[in-house]
Amino acid sequence: MALRAGTKTTFEAARVIQPFYTGGAVALSEDGKLLASTLGEEALITSLDTGATLARIEGDGEPITTLALTPD
């Protein structure tokens, strides 16, 4: 007779990925480690190594149409 293994029915999220892009401008850092993207009227800086949001810059009520990163 086979033993029945217990089945796990609930799970806890190890990590939640938040939205980071809804269309529009995108910029990549020179070293390829940072992604700047638009999320409606906000700009997000995301680490491509970890997926973590490093900065969220609030907008002024209007969607962002242009975005650029500079080395300095």
C-alpha positions in Angstrom: 0.0 0.0 0.0 1.4 3.4 -1.0 1.8 6.2 1.5 0.1 9.5 0.5 2.4 12.5 0.8 0.9 15.6 2.3 0.0 18.3 -0.2 0.8 21.9 0.5 -2.2 24.1 -0.2 -1.0 27.5 0.8 2.1 29.3 -0.3 3.8 32.5 0.8 5.3 34.8 -1.8 9.1 35.0 -1.7 9.2 38.1 -3.8 6.6 40.4 -5.5 7.5 42.1 -8.7 5.8 45.5 -9.0 4.9 47.1 -12.4 7.8 49.0 -13.8 6.7 50.1 -17.3 3.5 51.1 -18.9 4.8 52.4 -22.2 6.7 55.5 -23.2 10.3 56.5 -22.5 13.0 54.1 -21.3 16.7 54.6 -20.7 19.5 52.2 -19.8 22.6 53.2 -17.8 26.0 53.1 -19.4 27.0 50.0 -17.5 23.7 48.3 -18.2 22.8 47.9 -14.5 20.0 50.5 -14.2 16.8 50.9 -16.1 14.9 54.1 -16.0 11.3 53.7 -17.1 8.0 55.6 -17.0 5.0 54.4 -15.1 2.3 56.8 -16.0 3.4 60.2 -14.5 6.2 58.6 -12.4 9.8 57.7 -13.3 11.3 54.6 -11.8 14.9 53.6 -11.5 15.2 49.8 -11.3 18.3 47.6 -10.6 18.6 45.0 -13.4 20.8 42.9 -11.1 18.2 42.5 -8.3 14.9 43.7 -9.8 14.5 46.2 -6.9 13.1 49.6 -7.4 15.9 52.0 -6.3 13.9 55.2 -6.8 10.4 56.4 -7.6 10.2 60.0 -8.8 6.6 61.4 -8.6 5.3 63.3 -11.5 3.3 66.5 -11.7 0.0 65.1 -13.0 1.0 64.7 -16.6 2.4 61.6 -18.3 6.2 61.6 -18.8 7.1 61.8 -22.6 10.9 62.0 -22.5 13.5 60.4 -20.2 17.3 60.3 -20.3 20.1 59.1 -18.0 23.5 60.8 -17.8 26.7 59.4 -16.3 26.9 62.3 -13.8 
